[in-house]
Amino acid sequence: MSTWETVIGFEVHTELKTRSKNFCGCPTDFGGAPNTQVCPICLGMPGTLPVLNKRSFELALKTALALKCNVPERCDFDRKNYYYPDLPKNYQISQHHRHLGRDGTMDVDMGEAGIKTINILDIHLEEDAGKNIHPEDRDDDFTLVDLNRAGTPLLEIVTAPDLRSREEAFAFMQGMRTFLEYLDVSECKMQEGRLRFELNISVRRPGDTELGTKVEIKNVNSVSAVMKAIDHEFERQTTTLESGGTLRQETRLWDDTEGVTRTMRSKEKANDYRYFPEPDLVELHIDEATKRDIAATIPELPVVRRQRFVADFGLSAYDASTLTAQRETADLFEAAVKVHDNPKAIANWIQGDVLRALKEHPAGEDATVRDLNVTAQGIGELVALIDKETITGKIAKQVIKAMLESGKAPLQIVEEQGLKPIDESAIGPILDEIIAANPGPVADVQAGKMKAMGFLMGEVMKRTKGKANPASVTPLLKQKLGIE
């Protein structure tokens, strides 16, 4: 693999967070019965006229400004003409001649490699197509069409071919999703098709300045599918070139069942789409006051928040990166710290038990901490109970499990399940019994072999079902063993 270099760029498509479609009033709700969220406008009936959704424009402009794009004073829409069953008008309203934004940048955390700046070529607002539903049986010769999604506000973000490995591609996808979630411009649910990454990939020899033949990969519906497609295309392209073959610029579809890409069509050029100005929509004028108003709504972005978590809370770069990977997780952490000021402990509980539960959630990649029965108040109170020695760390494990299952407050769980620590007056007899039952380890401890102390403490925790407080039990045990 070291004899070839991967060159990767992305076309990111994200459905904007609006209640209605881009040019009509139809809802954008997911999961409706096929072809029930449509009207004459999004169906492309003759004589209908589109009207731009103001909210979709504001969200698109917010994204362009957050990506530090050059936003023109004027932009407009074009018709992108092509024929496909899920495109009812036989053209897509998009932007080609005057995009909403150009020449932006996005900082991506590459882990140990540091921050890498990815160039954004352009960002433009358009409408989505419908959805073709192909039968699972390949022998069936029909396709069903659902136009509920046709006309949904879609933002396309096109990057330069700046990524050089599957690892960088993964970091970019994770970073872009986090970026859009922080901006609150999209729900980014990949399982619902609200965020899609179309992959542009080529290979070349390390040190070459010319780009190789670009192949675009469509139908990659998850981050894991993109990673598999990168691996497959790298092998396919390098094998072809090393055997003396040639590659052609084309669009290929990812077949997730077979784990391969398949030819879809030769790659179109702009003139193949016969772009021309959309005659039914007026030109947009974007003044400086509008830019300032929209820019004022841009929140603290992921990379900046990550750096602040390190500086303000004393977290490691790794902890800060994990906590800020989703806006909801970062919000949960900060709110919990306001409940109880122990950032490191709160970070540990969120990164451990909370994020473990998140990975196991049925929603998969689309799940957030909002989908769990956990609150900042609950996390803060749990850590406070540990710090006050009301419960032990072992008991806290039981408590947070119950919190995630029921949503109850930690103290309520402690009281209902009788999880408060054993009173010190009751510990003495238990220690006497453990000492009497374990003469070997007792002799080892008294001879200075302190490893056996851990065994005895383990017996204490076992007998008390984790309710004994190690901080108070250890000196008492040492006293009984005569090793103070």
FIGUMAR-229182 format. One record per residue (C-alpha): residue number from 1; residue in one letter; x negated, y negated, z. Coordinates in pm, 1 decimal, padded with zeros to 6 digits. Layout:
% residues N
ATOM num residuo        X        Y        Z
ATOM NUM       a        X        Y        Z
...
This chain:
% residues 484
ATOM num residuo        X        Y        Z
ATOM   1       m  00000.0  00000.0  00000.0
ATOM   2       s -00294.6 -00232.4  00056.9
ATOM   3       t -00357.2 -00239.1 -00318.6
ATOM   4       w -00022.6 -00410.4 -00376.1
ATOM   5       e  00139.9 -00715.9 -00222.9
ATOM   6       t  00514.2 -00748.9 -00174.1
ATOM   7       v  00669.2 -01083.9 -00265.2
ATOM   8       i  01017.0 -01142.6 -00123.4
ATOM   9       g  01272.3 -01420.2 -00142.6
ATOM  10       f  01634.8 -01429.5 -00035.3
ATOM  11       e  01966.1 -01566.0 -00150.8
ATOM  12       v  02166.1 -01597.4  00169.5
ATOM  13       h  02544.3 -01609.5  00140.3
ATOM  14       t  02738.8 -01703.2  00450.8
ATOM  15       e  03111.8 -01760.2  00480.0
ATOM  16       l  03177.3 -02087.9  00655.7
ATOM  17       k  03379.6 -02102.1  00975.5
ATOM  18       t  03701.9 -02256.8  00847.1
ATOM  19       r  04066.7 -02165.5  00893.3
ATOM  20       s  04149.4 -02207.6  00525.7
ATOM  21       k  03985.9 -02148.0  00190.4
ATOM  22       n  03761.7 -02391.0  00006.0
ATOM  23       f  04011.0 -02534.0 -00242.2
ATOM  24       c  04352.9 -02428.1 -00111.3
ATOM  25       g  04535.8 -02372.9  00216.9
ATOM  26       c  04525.7 -01991.2  00227.1
ATOM  27       p  04391.1 -01843.6  00553.0
ATOM  28       t  04046.6 -01685.7  00579.2
ATOM  29       d  04139.9 -01427.4  00844.2
ATOM  30       f  03965.2 -01092.1  00815.6
ATOM  31       g  04157.9 -00766.9  00789.2
ATOM  32       g  04482.0 -00879.2  00626.8
ATOM  33       a  04673.9 -00644.9  00398.0
ATOM  34       p  04525.5 -00658.3  00044.7
ATOM  35       n  04631.3 -00954.8 -00168.5
ATOM  36       t  04846.6 -01118.4  00099.0
ATOM  37       q  04625.4 -01423.9  00166.4
ATOM  38       v  04649.1 -01567.5 -00182.2
ATOM  39       c  04828.5 -01845.3 -00367.6
ATOM  40       p  04848.1 -01976.3 -00725.2
ATOM  41       i  04534.9 -02189.9 -00671.1
ATOM  42       c  04295.8 -01914.5 -00553.7
ATOM  43       l  04455.0 -01674.5 -00804.3
ATOM  44       g  04365.2 -01915.5 -01084.1
ATOM  45       m  04715.1 -01968.5 -01218.6
ATOM  46       p  04739.4 -02217.4 -01507.4
ATOM  47       g  04817.1 -02574.2 -01407.2
ATOM  48       t  04695.3 -02549.7 -01048.0
ATOM  49       l  04446.9 -02800.3 -00907.0
ATOM  50       p  04187.1 -02741.0 -00634.0
ATOM  51       v  04135.5 -02976.3 -00338.9
ATOM  52       l  03808.1 -02955.7 -00144.2
ATOM  53       n  03825.8 -02840.5  00218.2
ATOM  54       k  03675.4 -03128.1  00419.0
ATOM  55       r  03567.7 -02897.6  00701.8
ATOM  56       s  03372.2 -02667.1  00470.4
ATOM  57       f  03189.8 -02967.6  00326.3
ATOM  58       e  03099.6 -03092.0  00676.7
ATOM  59       l  02965.3 -02750.9  00780.2
ATOM  60       a  02764.9 -02721.9  00458.8
ATOM  61       l  02618.2 -03070.1  00506.7
ATOM  62       k  02534.1 -02989.0  00869.4
ATOM  63       t  02337.9 -02683.0  00754.2
ATOM  64       a  02156.4 -02876.8  00482.4
ATOM  65       l  02048.8 -03144.6  00729.6
ATOM  66       a  01941.2 -02886.6  00989.0
ATOM  67       l  01725.4 -02723.5  00720.1
ATOM  68       k  01564.6 -03063.7  00657.2
ATOM  69       c  01684.5 -03066.8  00296.5
ATOM  70       n  01687.2 -03371.5  00074.4
ATOM  71       v  02056.1 -03457.0  00052.9
ATOM  72       p  02149.1 -03670.7 -00248.5
ATOM  73       e  02377.9 -03970.7 -00237.8
ATOM  74       r  02599.8 -03795.9 -00488.2
ATOM  75       c  02673.3 -03433.7 -00568.2
ATOM  76       d  02942.3 -03252.9 -00758.6
ATOM  77       f  03075.7 -02911.3 -00853.5
ATOM  78       d  03032.8 -02696.4 -01162.3
ATOM  79       r  03204.7 -02399.6 -01316.0
ATOM  80       k  02994.9 -02083.7 -01326.2
ATOM  81       n  03153.6 -01869.8 -01594.3
ATOM  82       y  03147.6 -01492.5 -01589.2
ATOM  83       y  03397.7 -01211.3 -01615.5
ATOM  84       y  03449.0 -00961.9 -01337.3
ATOM  85       p  03768.4 -00806.9 -01193.5
ATOM  86       d  03731.4 -00976.9 -00853.4
ATOM  87       l  03701.3 -01326.7 -01005.7
ATOM  88       p  04061.1 -01424.8 -01089.1
ATOM  89       k  03981.6 -01754.0 -01267.4
ATOM  90       n  03697.9 -01594.7 -01470.1
ATOM  91       y  03476.7 -01867.4 -01329.6
ATOM  92       q  03344.0 -01958.6 -00986.9
ATOM  93       i  03344.4 -02314.5 -00857.0
ATOM  94       s  02985.5 -02370.1 -00746.7
ATOM  95       q  02708.2 -02629.9 -00763.4
ATOM  96       h  02434.5 -02614.2 -01023.0
ATOM  97       h  02338.3 -02955.5 -01160.1
ATOM  98       r  02348.5 -03150.9 -00832.4
ATOM  99       h  02315.6 -02934.7 -00524.0
ATOM 100       l  02413.6 -03044.9 -00175.9
ATOM 101       g  02054.1 -03002.7 -00061.0
ATOM 102       r  01709.1 -02927.6 -00201.4
ATOM 103       d  01351.3 -02878.6 -00083.3
ATOM 104       g  01416.2 -02792.4  00280.1
ATOM 105       t  01226.6 -02578.8  00529.6
ATOM 106       m  01304.9 -02330.9  00803.5
ATOM 107       d  01070.9 -02227.0  01084.7
ATOM 108       v  01080.4 -01854.0  01158.1
ATOM 109       d  00929.7 -01683.8  01462.0
ATOM 110       m  00709.2 -01401.4  01330.3
ATOM 111       g  00624.9 -01271.9  01677.4
ATOM 112       e  00253.8 -01238.1  01744.3
ATOM 113       a  00183.5 -01394.6  01403.5
ATOM 114       g  00339.2 -01719.6  01526.7
ATOM 115       i  00576.7 -01955.5  01348.7
ATOM 116       k  00598.0 -01937.2  00969.1
ATOM 117       t  00764.1 -02208.9  00763.0
ATOM 118       i  00984.5 -02079.0  00481.6
ATOM 119       n  01063.5 -02318.0  00197.7
ATOM 120       i  01428.3 -02362.5  00104.1
ATOM 121       l  01470.4 -02427.1 -00268.1
ATOM 122       d  01833.7 -02531.9 -00256.9
ATOM 123       i  02156.4 -02503.5 -00064.4
ATOM 124       h  02495.2 -02530.0 -00227.7
ATOM 125       l  02864.5 -02492.8 -00151.8
ATOM 126       e  03081.9 -02261.4 -00356.4
ATOM 127       e  03376.1 -02023.9 -00334.7
ATOM 128       d  03354.9 -01651.6 -00275.4
ATOM 129       a  03488.9 -01387.9 -00510.2
ATOM 130       g  03733.4 -01115.1 -00413.6
ATOM 131       k  03640.4 -00757.5 -00336.3
ATOM 132       n  03632.8 -00454.6 -00564.0
ATOM 133       i  03711.8 -00129.5 -00384.7
ATOM 134       h  03562.0  00169.5 -00562.2
ATOM 135       p  03691.3  00521.4 -00495.8
ATOM 136       e  03467.5  00751.7 -00298.5
ATOM 137       d  03510.9  01023.8 -00558.0
ATOM 138       r  03286.1  00929.9 -00848.3
ATOM 139       d  03513.0  01121.5 -01087.0
ATOM 140       d  03798.6  00875.9 -01027.8
ATOM 141       d  03813.3  00619.2 -01308.0
ATOM 142       f  03980.3  00326.4 -01133.1
ATOM 143       t  03886.2  00037.0 -00906.6
ATOM 144       l  04115.0 -00151.2 -00667.1
ATOM 145       v  04089.4 -00528.8 -00631.7
ATOM 146       d  04162.9 -00727.3 -00315.2
ATOM 147       l  04163.7 -01105.0 -00371.0
ATOM 148       n  04212.4 -01210.1 -00008.2
ATOM 149       r  03852.2 -01329.6  00005.3
ATOM 150       a  03865.3 -01511.1 -00329.6
ATOM 151       g  03819.1 -01883.1 -00268.1
ATOM 152       t  03670.0 -01847.7  00082.8
ATOM 153       p  03412.9 -02124.1  00153.5
ATOM 154       l  03070.2 -01980.4  00082.6
ATOM 155       l  02734.3 -02141.5  00146.1
ATOM 156       e  02437.8 -02014.9 -00053.6
ATOM 157       i  02085.6 -02077.7  00075.1
ATOM 158       v  01805.2 -01992.3 -00167.8
ATOM 159       t  01453.3 -01946.1 -00033.7
ATOM 160       a  01122.3 -01961.1 -00213.7
ATOM 161       p  00939.5 -01625.2 -00252.9
ATOM 162       d  00742.2 -01694.8  00066.2
ATOM 163       l  00774.4 -01361.7  00247.5
ATOM 164       r  00501.1 -01101.2  00210.5
ATOM 165       s  00614.9 -00791.8  00400.0
ATOM 166       r  00916.1 -00601.3  00525.3
ATOM 167       e  00831.1 -00725.6  00876.2
ATOM 168       e  00844.6 -01088.5  00764.4
ATOM 169       a  01170.0 -01018.5  00579.3
ATOM 170       f  01320.2 -00869.9  00896.4
ATOM 171       a  01209.7 -01169.4  01104.4
ATOM 172       f  01357.1 -01407.7  00846.3
ATOM 173       m  01696.3 -01233.1  00840.5
ATOM 174       q  01714.9 -01227.4  01217.8
ATOM 175       g  01601.7 -01589.6  01230.6
ATOM 176       m  01852.0 -01705.9  00968.3
ATOM 177       r  02139.4 -01533.8  01141.4
ATOM 178       t  02041.0 -01689.8  01473.2
ATOM 179       f  01999.3 -02030.0  01305.6
ATOM 180       l  02350.9 -02019.5  01155.5
ATOM 181       e  02501.3 -01899.0  01482.7
ATOM 182       y  02335.5 -02183.1  01673.5
ATOM 183       l  02477.8 -02432.7  01424.0
ATOM 184       d  02821.2 -02270.2  01470.6
ATOM 185       v  02888.4 -02292.1  01097.5
ATOM 186       s  02957.6 -01921.4  01041.7
ATOM 187       e  03063.3 -01616.1  01239.0
ATOM 188       c  02780.4 -01424.3  01064.6
ATOM 189       k  02959.2 -01088.9  01095.0
ATOM 190       m  02783.8 -00872.0  00839.8
ATOM 191       q  03027.4 -00584.0  00883.3
ATOM 192       e  03303.6 -00818.9  00766.0
ATOM 193       g  03095.8 -00952.3  00476.5
ATOM 194       r  03064.4 -01297.5  00635.5
ATOM 195       l  02685.5 -01294.7  00602.1
ATOM 196       r  02507.4 -01128.7  00311.6
ATOM 197       f  02143.3 -01119.8  00210.3
ATOM 198       e  02065.9 -01069.7 -00156.9
ATOM 199       l  01707.8 -00967.2 -00198.9
ATOM 200       n  01463.0 -01085.4 -00466.1
ATOM 201       i  01153.0 -00867.0 -00470.0
ATOM 202       s  00844.8 -00820.9 -00684.5
ATOM 203       v  00495.8 -00680.3 -00638.5
ATOM 204       r  00152.5 -00797.8 -00743.0
ATOM 205       r -00211.1 -00732.3 -00667.4
ATOM 206       p -00343.0 -00916.2 -00359.7
ATOM 207       g -00510.1 -01238.2 -00469.3
ATOM 208       d -00299.8 -01277.2 -00784.9
ATOM 209       t -00142.1 -01619.3 -00823.1
ATOM 210       e  00118.0 -01520.3 -01081.2
ATOM 211       l  00440.3 -01364.6 -00956.9
ATOM 212       g  00539.1 -01019.1 -01072.1
ATOM 213       t  00864.8 -00924.0 -01243.0
ATOM 214       k  01148.4 -01016.0 -01009.3
ATOM 215       v  01428.7 -00774.8 -00931.4
ATOM 216       e  01742.5 -00888.4 -00748.9
ATOM 217       i  01910.3 -00638.6 -00516.2
ATOM 218       k  02282.2 -00672.0 -00442.6
ATOM 219       n  02525.0 -00474.4 -00224.7
ATOM 220       v  02298.1 -00476.7  00081.7
ATOM 221       n  02551.2 -00509.6  00361.9
ATOM 222       s  02332.1 -00489.1  00670.5
ATOM 223       v  01983.5 -00575.3  00788.9
ATOM 224       s  01894.3 -00206.6  00799.5
ATOM 225       a  02011.1 -00164.7  00438.2
ATOM 226       v  01786.6 -00452.8  00329.7
ATOM 227       m  01488.8 -00289.7  00500.6
ATOM 228       k  01557.1  00041.3  00325.8
ATOM 229       a  01598.1 -00138.6 -00007.3
ATOM 230       i  01261.8 -00312.9  00037.1
ATOM 231       d  01088.5  00018.5  00105.5
ATOM 232       h  01254.6  00186.5 -00192.1
ATOM 233       e  01188.6 -00098.5 -00435.5
ATOM 234       f  00825.8 -00129.4 -00328.2
ATOM 235       e  00773.2  00238.7 -00400.4
ATOM 236       r  00970.3  00229.4 -00727.0
ATOM 237       q  00794.6 -00078.1 -00863.2
ATOM 238       t  00439.4  00020.8 -00764.1
ATOM 239       t  00487.2  00376.6 -00892.0
ATOM 240       t  00613.6  00243.0 -01224.1
ATOM 241       l  00321.7  00001.4 -01264.8
ATOM 242       e  00056.3  00249.9 -01156.8
ATOM 243       s  00185.6  00503.5 -01410.1
ATOM 244       g  00145.0  00248.0 -01691.7
ATOM 245       g  00512.2  00153.5 -01713.8
ATOM 246       t  00666.9 -00191.1 -01718.1
ATOM 247       l  00935.9 -00351.4 -01505.9
ATOM 248       r  01221.0 -00560.3 -01637.3
ATOM 249       q  01389.6 -00851.4 -01469.4
ATOM 250       e  01727.2 -00720.7 -01368.2
ATOM 251       t  01993.9 -00702.1 -01101.0
ATOM 252       r  02016.4 -00371.0 -00918.1
ATOM 253       l  02271.3 -00234.5 -00670.2
ATOM 254       w  02172.4 -00067.3 -00345.2
ATOM 255       d  02327.6  00277.6 -00301.9
ATOM 256       d  02323.4  00326.3  00074.5
ATOM 257       t  02442.2  00687.6  00051.1
ATOM 258       e  02159.9  00796.6 -00179.0
ATOM 259       g  01904.6  00547.1 -00045.4
ATOM 260       v  01815.5  00416.2 -00392.5
ATOM 261       t  01873.7  00113.4 -00613.9
ATOM 262       r  02055.1  00146.4 -00946.5
ATOM 263       t  02057.8 -00079.4 -01248.7
ATOM 264       m  02357.1 -00313.7 -01249.5
ATOM 265       r  02276.7 -00555.4 -01533.0
ATOM 266       s  01989.0 -00745.2 -01686.6
ATOM 267       k  01911.3 -01059.4 -01488.6
ATOM 268       e  02109.0 -01355.7 -01612.8
ATOM 269       k  01962.3 -01697.0 -01676.0
ATOM 270       a  02145.1 -02020.7 -01603.4
ATOM 271       n  02258.3 -02063.0 -01962.8
ATOM 272       d  02418.9 -01717.5 -01952.9
ATOM 273       y  02672.2 -01858.4 -01707.9
ATOM 274       r  02757.7 -02155.7 -01933.9
ATOM 275       y  02763.8 -02400.4 -01642.1
ATOM 276       f  02957.4 -02720.5 -01698.9
ATOM 277       p  03094.6 -02986.3 -01458.7
ATOM 278       e  03414.6 -02890.8 -01278.5
ATOM 279       p  03671.7 -03130.3 -01431.8
ATOM 280       d  03932.4 -03090.1 -01155.6
ATOM 281       l  03715.7 -03207.4 -00863.4
ATOM 282       v  03585.4 -03557.4 -00804.0
ATOM 283       e  03222.5 -03645.7 -00743.0
ATOM 284       l  03116.7 -03652.0 -00376.1
ATOM 285       h  02949.6 -03963.4 -00234.6
ATOM 286       i  02743.8 -03897.7  00078.9
ATOM 287       d  02651.2 -04219.7  00257.5
ATOM 288       e  02395.9 -04263.8  00535.9
ATOM 289       a  02663.4 -04309.8  00802.2
ATOM 290       t  02812.9 -03970.5  00715.7
ATOM 291       k  02469.9 -03808.4  00737.3
ATOM 292       r  02406.8 -03967.0  01077.3
ATOM 293       d  02744.4 -03854.9  01212.3
ATOM 294       i  02692.6 -03496.7  01096.5
ATOM 295       a  02327.8 -03487.5  01211.5
ATOM 296       a  02442.6 -03588.3  01559.8
ATOM 297       t  02633.6 -03256.7  01584.8
ATOM 298       i  02323.7 -03042.0  01524.7
ATOM 299       p  02235.6 -02859.9  01849.0
ATOM 300       e  01896.5 -02759.1  01984.0
ATOM 301       l  01774.4 -02500.6  01732.7
ATOM 302       p  01631.2 -02155.6  01817.6
ATOM 303       v  01256.8 -02223.4  01784.0
ATOM 304       v  01279.2 -02542.1  01993.0
ATOM 305       r  01495.1 -02371.1  02256.2
ATOM 306       r  01249.3 -02083.0  02274.4
ATOM 307       q  00963.0 -02321.7  02341.7
ATOM 308       r  01166.7 -02500.2  02609.7
ATOM 309       f  01244.7 -02172.4  02786.6
ATOM 310       v  00871.3 -02108.4  02815.9
ATOM 311       a  00796.5 -02462.1  02937.8
ATOM 312       d  01093.2 -02516.8  03170.9
ATOM 313       f  01157.9 -02169.4  03311.4
ATOM 314       g  00807.4 -02023.0  03308.6
ATOM 315       l  00913.4 -01731.1  03086.4
ATOM 316       s  00676.5 -01540.3  02862.8
ATOM 317       a  00696.7 -01600.6  02488.8
ATOM 318       y  00842.6 -01250.7  02449.8
ATOM 319       d  01114.8 -01306.9  02711.9
ATOM 320       a  01204.6 -01644.6  02562.1
ATOM 321       s  01223.9 -01494.7  02214.1
ATOM 322       t  01452.9 -01213.7  02328.8
ATOM 323       l  01685.2 -01443.3  02521.0
ATOM 324       t  01721.5 -01694.0  02236.6
ATOM 325       a  01776.2 -01433.1  01962.7
ATOM 326       q  02149.6 -01500.5  01997.5
ATOM 327       r  02295.8 -01832.2  02104.3
ATOM 328       e  02545.7 -01661.6  02335.1
ATOM 329       t  02264.6 -01478.3  02517.8
ATOM 330       a  02066.1 -01798.9  02562.9
ATOM 331       d  02377.7 -01977.4  02689.2
ATOM 332       l  02445.0 -01691.5  02932.9
ATOM 333       f  02090.9 -01714.7  03069.6
ATOM 334       e  02094.3 -02092.8  03119.5
ATOM 335       a  02436.7 -02087.7  03281.9
ATOM 336       a  02330.8 -01804.0  03516.5
ATOM 337       v  02021.5 -01998.1  03623.2
ATOM 338       k  02251.7 -02285.4  03723.3
ATOM 339       v  02439.8 -02041.8  03948.1
ATOM 340       h  02121.0 -01910.6  04111.5
ATOM 341       d  01775.2 -02052.0  04046.9
ATOM 342       n  01565.4 -01743.8  03977.1
ATOM 343       p  01496.0 -01755.1  03600.1
ATOM 344       k  01260.8 -01456.9  03581.2
ATOM 345       a  01491.2 -01220.2  03768.6
ATOM 346       i  01793.9 -01333.4  03568.4
ATOM 347       a  01598.3 -01288.9  03244.6
ATOM 348       n  01505.1 -00934.7  03348.5
ATOM 349       w  01863.2 -00832.0  03422.1
ATOM 350       i  01993.1 -00978.0  03095.9
ATOM 351       q  01715.4 -00823.2  02886.6
ATOM 352       g  01756.7 -00489.1  03058.9
ATOM 353       d  02107.2 -00380.2  03145.3
ATOM 354       v  02304.5 -00645.8  02955.5
ATOM 355       l  02124.9 -00614.8  02621.3
ATOM 356       r  02120.1 -00235.7  02655.2
ATOM 357       a  02499.2 -00242.0  02680.4
ATOM 358       l  02508.2 -00475.4  02381.5
ATOM 359       k  02314.5 -00226.8  02166.5
ATOM 360       e  02566.0  00042.6  02253.8
ATOM 361       h  02869.6 -00173.5  02167.2
ATOM 362       p  03094.8 -00039.4  01886.9
ATOM 363       a  03062.9 -00367.5  01693.2
ATOM 364       g  02697.8 -00280.6  01623.3
ATOM 365       e  02488.1 -00560.5  01472.8
ATOM 366       d  02778.7 -00804.9  01501.9
ATOM 367       a  02820.1 -00766.5  01880.4
ATOM 368       t  02734.5 -01054.3  02116.5
ATOM 369       v  02741.6 -01087.3  02494.1
ATOM 370       r  03088.0 -01239.7  02453.8
ATOM 371       d  03204.3 -00886.5  02373.1
ATOM 372       l  03087.4 -00760.7  02714.1
ATOM 373       n  03252.8 -00782.6  03056.6
ATOM 374       v  02979.8 -01005.4  03190.9
ATOM 375       t  02966.9 -01370.9  03292.2
ATOM 376       a  02693.2 -01613.4  03389.4
ATOM 377       q  02860.0 -01648.3  03729.5
ATOM 378       g  02842.7 -01273.4  03778.9
ATOM 379       i  02475.5 -01242.8  03675.5
ATOM 380       g  02375.5 -01535.3  03897.2
ATOM 381       e  02565.3 -01395.1  04195.7
ATOM 382       l  02413.0 -01050.2  04144.9
ATOM 383       v  02057.9 -01184.9  04157.9
ATOM 384       a  02149.4 -01398.3  04460.3
ATOM 385       l  02273.3 -01086.6  04643.2
ATOM 386       i  01938.2 -00918.2  04576.7
ATOM 387       d  01735.3 -01222.3  04683.5
ATOM 388       k  01935.6 -01251.8  05006.3
ATOM 389       e  01877.6 -00878.8  05066.9
ATOM 390       t  02251.7 -00822.3  05073.9
ATOM 391       i  02193.2 -00534.3  04830.9
ATOM 392       t  01884.6 -00350.3  04708.2
ATOM 393       g  01760.8 -00336.9  04352.5
ATOM 394       k  01878.0  00022.7  04323.8
ATOM 395       i  02227.4 -00069.6  04440.2
ATOM 396       a  02223.2 -00364.9  04197.2
ATOM 397       k  02187.8 -00114.4  03912.1
ATOM 398       q  02516.9  00044.9  04019.2
ATOM 399       v  02678.1 -00295.4  04060.8
ATOM 400       i  02588.9 -00429.4  03716.1
ATOM 401       k  02708.7 -00106.0  03557.1
ATOM 402       a  03043.0 -00152.9  03732.0
ATOM 403       m  03045.7 -00520.7  03628.5
ATOM 404       l  03001.3 -00427.5  03262.3
ATOM 405       e  03278.3 -00167.8  03288.1
ATOM 406       s  03533.6 -00372.1  03482.3
ATOM 407       g  03437.9 -00738.7  03462.5
ATOM 408       k  03471.9 -00769.6  03840.7
ATOM 409       a  03252.3 -00998.8  04051.1
ATOM 410       p  02945.2 -00830.2  04204.9
ATOM 411       l  03040.8 -00897.2  04569.2
ATOM 412       q  03387.5 -00751.8  04507.5
ATOM 413       i  03226.5 -00435.5  04368.4
ATOM 414       v  02987.5 -00412.1  04664.4
ATOM 415       e  03274.2 -00436.5  04911.9
ATOM 416       e  03511.0 -00202.3  04724.9
ATOM 417       q  03246.7  00067.8  04681.8
ATOM 418       g  03083.3  00027.0  05022.1
ATOM 419       l  02744.4 -00057.3  04879.0
ATOM 420       k  02613.7 -00290.2  05149.4
ATOM 421       p  02275.5 -00188.8  05298.1
ATOM 422       i  02266.4  00042.0  05597.0
ATOM 423       d  02228.4 -00142.0  05926.1
ATOM 424       e  01875.2 -00120.4  06067.5
ATOM 425       s  02006.9  00042.7  06383.5
ATOM 426       a  02116.9  00341.8  06175.2
ATOM 427       i  01783.2  00375.7  05994.2
ATOM 428       g  01581.3  00497.1  06294.9
ATOM 429       p  01747.8  00839.2  06330.8
ATOM 430       i  01726.3  00895.4  05954.3
ATOM 431       l  01351.6  00823.3  05959.3
ATOM 432       d  01305.9  01061.9  06251.0
ATOM 433       e  01477.5  01339.5  06054.8
ATOM 434       i  01267.8  01275.0  05741.9
ATOM 435       i  00943.4  01272.9  05943.8
ATOM 436       a  01036.6  01599.4  06114.3
ATOM 437       a  01127.6  01764.7  05782.3
ATOM 438       n  00808.8  01662.6  05599.3
ATOM 439       p  00501.8  01737.2  05816.3
ATOM 440       g  00268.3  01766.7  05515.7
ATOM 441       p  00329.1  01420.6  05367.2
ATOM 442       v  00333.5  01274.9  05719.4
ATOM 443       a -00012.3  01419.2  05787.9
ATOM 444       d -00137.4  01285.6  05452.6
ATOM 445       v -00019.0  00932.6  05532.8
ATOM 446       q -00174.8  00947.3  05879.1
ATOM 447       a -00500.3  01062.6  05715.1
ATOM 448       g -00497.7  00752.2  05493.6
ATOM 449       k -00352.7  00909.7  05178.6
ATOM 450       m -00096.6  00638.0  05113.7
ATOM 451       k  00035.4  00798.4  04794.3
ATOM 452       a  00241.2  01022.8  05024.2
ATOM 453       m  00407.9  00708.7  05161.1
ATOM 454       g  00587.1  00673.5  04832.4
ATOM 455       f  00724.3  01026.3  04868.2
ATOM 456       l  00858.7  00951.2  05214.7
ATOM 457       m  01016.8  00626.2  05099.2
ATOM 458       g  01175.7  00816.7  04813.1
ATOM 459       e  01329.0  01055.5  05065.1
ATOM 460       v  01464.0  00757.0  05258.1
ATOM 461       m  01627.3  00610.4  04948.1
ATOM 462       k  01766.8  00950.8  04855.5
ATOM 463       r  01919.0  01004.3  05201.0
ATOM 464       t  02067.5  00653.5  05210.2
ATOM 465       k  02180.1  00661.3  04845.1
ATOM 466       g  01974.5  00352.2  04773.9
ATOM 467       k  02131.6  00147.0  05053.7
ATOM 468       a  01814.6  00117.2  05260.2
ATOM 469       n  01620.1 -00203.7  05214.7
ATOM 470       p  01256.7 -00107.1  05138.4
ATOM 471       a  01130.0 -00440.8  05274.4
ATOM 472       s  01264.3 -00365.1  05624.3
ATOM 473       v  01230.7  00013.9  05616.9
ATOM 474       t  00860.3  00027.1  05521.2
ATOM 475       p  00723.9 -00142.3  05836.1
ATOM 476       l  00960.7  00060.9  06053.4
ATOM 477       l  00841.9  00385.0  05893.8
ATOM 478       k  00476.6  00284.3  05934.9
ATOM 479       q  00544.3  00210.0  06302.3
ATOM 480       k  00692.2  00556.1  06357.3
ATOM 481       l  00393.8  00713.6  06180.2
ATOM 482       g  00152.0  00516.6  06395.0
ATOM 483       i -00025.6  00347.3  06103.4
ATOM 484       e  00064.7 -00015.8  06161.7
